[in-house]
Amino acid sequence: MMHPDPVRRLEAYRARGVTFAVLNLVVLAAVFAFHLFYVQLLGPPRVVLLGILLAIFVTQVLLLFWHQSLEQMPDERTDLRVTLASIVVTIAGAFFASLYGEGEDHHYHVVMLPSIVLAAFRYRREVSLSIAAVSSALMYYDVWKWSQEHPPSDVSEFFEVATVGLLFVVVALVVNMLAGDLRRRSAELGATVAELERTRDSLVAQEKLAAVGRLSSAIAHEIRNPVAMIHSSLAAASRGGLEESVREQMFRVATDEAGRLERLTTDFLAYAHTRRPQPAPTSAAETLAVVGELTAAKAQDAGVEVRVEPTSASGVFDPFMIHQALLNLALNAVASTPRGRRVELSAERTADTLLLHVRNEGRRIAPETEARIFEPFFTTRSGGTGLGLAIARGIARAHGGDVTLTSNTDDGVRFTLSLPAAAGGNG
């Protein structure tokens, strides 16, 4: 079958080869067990029979290990040779096992069946039917030779072998038809998948263009407001006849808006150019403690308590980048917390993740706001740039993690910065 992905194609080829090798071994073992079970009727296995069965067994085991050890697809010629060798050894072995290895009951012919199925699956219809016909002819010769050596001939034996031969041909024909249909459907599926991938790439490209358009519009909007305020304030201050207090107020407005524009530019650069992390073994407790200290002054002005919960968790991450991400989360939490309430910083380790939590006591985030909280430039606070959460998420994802809203209730809101298992330590 055809697979657009070379790795999946190799896996399918390897699985098919292993399946047929195991099927041959199972049939061989079952027939030999049947012989041992009816040993009084068939007689003990002869040395020549054991040698033939051993040859078939070794061939299939080698084929099994060969398929399991494949690291890349074999070329067409190698595949044909290996498949044909397996079919020839098995069919010839079954013929000689029945011819020289036992008495009148020719039940070792059934060992040919998996090879006939493999030929029908692998080759064109003419080839697979030819192999089934050759197998039937070998069975017929086996019975004929037995009848010549042990007269008189039993017509029922010829009828049975003709029936089995017909069964071989029918099985080869049906399997070949099903395999051909499967290949056609696989080819159609591959073409459909390729078309879907092209469509997806086109949609992704269009979405990227749309996202760039939305981002450009947001940037223009956010920059236009402070620039307009600066322009109008300076224009008003330059006009004559104003009182000094009014003129100073205009200059303060211009200065404040210039500061806002600077913060906006700094945050946007941090959002657009998240640098590559430089991981190092770091204590989560120390990281939270640094963020708590940096947040303390802002929290004190807002009348909010910042509490850092003790933890023994540690990880391997870029401490400065994680400081920045957690600081953005903590400052957002402080700004959203009513006076007299608390912001908590904590960490924990699960089986596969290091979790850094920032929780604040206060009202839940409204559903319409929750859907947009990570959208760049979206903010509900006056003077905010709307990039804090976007920057924090960008830093987390650069580490292979993420920032998510893990709790949003009337008792409080919690954001969690998660890092993958490789970044986690003991918790």
N, C-alpha and C positions, 0 to 999 in steps of 0.2 A: 504494500500500500504506500501511497505517497504522502509525505508529511512536509510542509514548508519548513519546519524547523529541523536542521540536521541532527540535533540531539534527540529529538522525539523519533525521528526516522531510524536512528541507530537503536534506540530502545525497543522500537517495534520489531526491528529485524532480529535483535538479540532474543527478545521474548518468543518470537516465532520459532527460532532455531532450538531454544531450550525446551519449548513445549513439545516439539516433534521428537527430540531426543528422549525426553522423559516418557513420552507415549510409547516409543519403541521399547524402552526398558521395562515399562509396566506390562506391556503385552507379552514380552519375552518371559518375564518372571511368572506371569499368570499361566502361560502355556506349560512352562517347565513344572510349576506347582501342580498343574493338572496331571502331568505325566507321573509325578511322584505319588499323587493321590491314587491313581489307577495303576500303580506299578505292577500289581499282580496280573493285570490284564495286558499291559503293554510291555512288561519286562523292565528290568533295570536299565538306566541310561548307559549306552555304550560309550567307550572312550572317545570314539570318533564324534559321537553326538555332543559330548561335553566340550570337545575341542571346537566344534563349529559354533556352539552357543557362546562359548567364551570369546570367540572372534567377533561375533555380533555384539556382545556385551561391551568389549573393549572399544570397538568402533564407536558405539553410541556414547560411551562415557567420554572418550576423547572429543567427540563432536560437541557434547554438552559443555565441557570445559573450554573448548575453543570459542563457542558463542559467548560464554560468560566473561571471557577475558578480552573480548573485542573493545577497543577504545575508539575505533573509527570504522566507518562502513567499508567492507571489502569491495574491491573492484568486481565488475560483472563476471569476468572470467573466473576469478577465484571462487565466487559464490556458486557459479554453475558447476565447477569441478567438485567442490566440497559436497554440494547437494547430490550430484550424480554418484559420487563415490559412496555416500551413505545409502542411497537407494540400491545400487548394484550389490554392495556387501550384504545388505539385509535380505534382499530378494534371493540372491544366490545362496546365502547362508540358510534361509528357510527351506529352499529347494533341496540342498544337500542334507540338511537335518532330517527332512522327511524321507529322502531317498536312502540314506545309509544309517540313519540313527534309530529307527524304530520298526515296528512291525506293520501290520496291515492298516492300522488306523492312522491316516495321514493328517493329524491335527496340527502339525507345525506349519502348514501352509498359511495359517491365520497370521503368522508373524509378518507376512508380506503386506498386510493391509495398511499399516501406518505409512509405509513407503509409497504405496499407491496413492494414498491421500496427499502426501507431501508432493508427489509428482503432479497430481491434479491441481494443487494449490500453486505450484511454482512454475510449471511449464504450460505451453500452448496446448490446446485441446488434442491436436493430432499426436503430440508427444506423450501426453498423459494417457490417452487411450491405447497407444502403442505399448507403453509399459504395462498397463493392465492386461493387454492381450498377451504379451510375452509371459507374464506371471501365470496367466491361465494356461498357456501352452506348456509351461514347465510343470504345472500341476498335472495336466493331462498325461505328459510323458512319464511322470513319476508313477501314476496309476497304471499306465500301459506297461511300463517296465516291470512293475510288481506282478502284474497279471501274467506276463511272459515267464517270469521266474517261478511263479506259484500258480500253475494252472489247476483247475479250469478258471476262466475269466468270470468275474462277477459284474454283470451289466449295471447293477445298482451303483457300483463304485464309479463308473464312468458318468452315470447320471448325476451323482452327487458332485463330482468334480466339475461337470459342466454347469451345474447350478451355482457353485461357488465362483467359477470363472465369470458367469454372467453377472453375479453380484459385484465382483471386482470392477467390471466395466461400467455398471450402473453407478457405483460409488464414484468412480473416476469422473464420469460425465457430470453427475450432480455437483460434486465438489468443484470441478472446474468452472461450471456455470455460476455457482455462488461466488467463487473467488473472483471471476471476471466482473460480476455485478458489483462486488465489494470494491474492486479497483476503480471501476467507473464512478461509483458513488464517492469514493475517497478523492478522486481527481476533481469531481464537481465540488466537493466540500473544500478542497484546497483552493480552487478558483474562487469560491465564495468567500473564504477566509481572507484571501489576498485582496479581493475587492473591498471587504469590510475594513481591512487595515488601511487601504488607500483612502476610503471614505473617512475613517477615523483620523488619519493624518490631516486630511483636508479640513475636517471640523476643528481639530486642535489648532491648526494654523489660523483658521477664522476666529476661533475663540481668543487666541493670543492677540490677534489684531484688535479684536473688540476690547480685550482687557487693557491693551496699551492705550486705546482711545479713551476708555473710562478713566484710567490712571492719569492720562494727560489732562483730561477735563478737570479731574479733582485737583491736580497740582495747580492748574491755571486758576481755578476758583479760590484755592487756599492762599495763593500768592497775591491774587488780585486784591483781595480785601485789605490786607495790611498795607500794600503799596498805595491803594486808594486813600486809606486813612493817613498815611504819611504825607502823601501829596496834598490832600485837603488841609491838614494841620499846618504844614509849612507854608502853604499859600495863604492861609488865614493869618498866620503869625507875621508874614511879610507885609501885610497890609497896614497902613498907618492908622492912627487914631485908636489903637487898642490899648487897654490898660495893661500894665506890666504883669499883673496876676493872670490875666487871660492869655497873654502871650506865653508866659511860662507854662500854663496848662496845655497850650497847643504843642509846645516843645516836648512836654512829658508824654503826651499822646503819641507823638511821632517816635519818641525814644522807645516807648513800650511796644509799639507796633514793629519797630525795627528789631527789637529783641525777640518778639514773637516770630518774625520772619526768619531770624537766625536759628531759632529752635526748630522751626519747621524744616529749614534746609538741612540742619544737622541730623534730625531724625530721618528725613527722607534718604540722605546719604547712607545712614546706618541700615535702613531698610533695604535699599537697592544694592548695597555692596557688603553683604554679610561675608566676612572673611572666612577662610578655611580654618576650622578648629585645630588647636595644638593641644591635644589631650595630655593630661598628666594626672598621676594619682592625687586625689583631692578629698579632704574630709568634708562631708555634707554639713556637719556641725559648724565648721569654720566658715563655709560659704554662707550659711544662713546667718551666722553671727555678723559677718561683714555687711550683708544686706540690711540686717536689723539696725546696725549702727548708722549706715548711710541714710536710713529712712527715719531715724529717731527725731531729727530736727524738724522735718516736715510734719511728722506725726504730732510732735509736741505743740506746734503752732495750730494744728487742727483739733487739739484736745483729744487725740486718739492714742491708746496704748498699743505698743508693738511688743508682742511676746514671741520669743524664739524657743520652741520646744526642744528639749535635749534629745539627741539621737546618736547612735554609733555607726550610722550608715556612711559609706564612703563610695567613691567612684573614680572613674578615669575619664575626665572631661576637661575642656578648656575653662579654667576657673574664672578668667576675666570675662569671657563671653557669657557664661552662666550667671555671673554677678550682674551683668547688664540686663539679662533677660529677667531674672528674679527681681531686680530693682524696679524695672518697668511694671511688673505685676504688683509689687508691694506699694509703689506710689499710686497706682490706680486704685488699689484696695484702700489706702489711706484716704484718697479723695472721695471714695464712695461710702465711707464709714461715718455715721453720725457722731457728734461729740460725746465723749464719755464711754464709747464702745471700744472694741478691741480688734486688732489684726494679728493673726497667728501665722508663724512660719514654722513648718515642720517637714520631716523627711521620713521615708520608710522604704524598705526593700521587700519586693515580692519575689516570686520564684525566678522571674525573668526580666524584671524592670526595677529601676531606681526611680522613686517618685518624690518630687519636691513640691510641697503644697503651700499655697498662699491663700488663707481664708480670712474673710472679714465679716464682722457682724453688721447686719444692715438689711435693707429691703432687697428682695429678689430682683433680678434683671427682667424687664418686661419681655414677653415672647418676641415682639417685633424688633426689639433691640438685640436680643440674644442671637437672632439669625444673622446679624451684621457686625458683631463685636470684633471679629478678626479682619474685617474689610478695611483696607488702607484708607486713611483720612476720615473714617467714620468716628464721630465722637458726640457725646451728649453733654460734655462739659465746656463751659465757656473758657477759651484760651487753650484748650487742648489741641494737639496736632492730629490725634486719631491714628498714630503710628506705633504707640507703645506695645499693644498686644500683637500687632503684625510683626514688629521687630523681635519680640520674645518668641513667637512661633517660628520665625525664620532661623533664629539661633538654635532652637531645639531641633528643628528638622535638619539643620546642618550637622548635628550630632547623631542623626538617625532616630531622633525621638519626636516629641510633639508637645504642644500646649493645648489643653482642653479645659472646658468648663465642666468640672466633675460634680458640682453641687450647686443648685440654684433654688433655694427655698426661702421662706419668710424668716427663717432663723439665721441665714447668712449665705454667702456666696464663696465658692472655693474654686480656684484655678489650680491645675496640676501640670507641672513640667515633668514629663517622663523621659527617661533615658534608657536605651536598650540594655540587655543583660550584661554585655561586655563593659558597660560603663558602671555597673553596680558593684558594690563591695559587700561587706557584711552588714546586716541590718538587725 
